[in-house]
Amino acid sequence: MMDESPIVLEVRERAKRIEQRFGNDLHKYCEHLREEEKKHADRVVDQIAVVPSVASCKSTG
């Protein structure tokens, strides 16, 4: 097996720490995220702005 990328290893390690912090309980983790969203509502993106492609902006005539 190939050596894992340092980035992959870091992501896996962070995931393990999150799992441990919340006792492997996804519901507790999601509740934590909702609380953080409330605390930092000015930083939360709730809608993605769709940017038209260049092709759809060109005139057809």
Helices and strands as residue ranges (DSSP letters): H 6-21, H 26-39, G 41-43, H 54-57
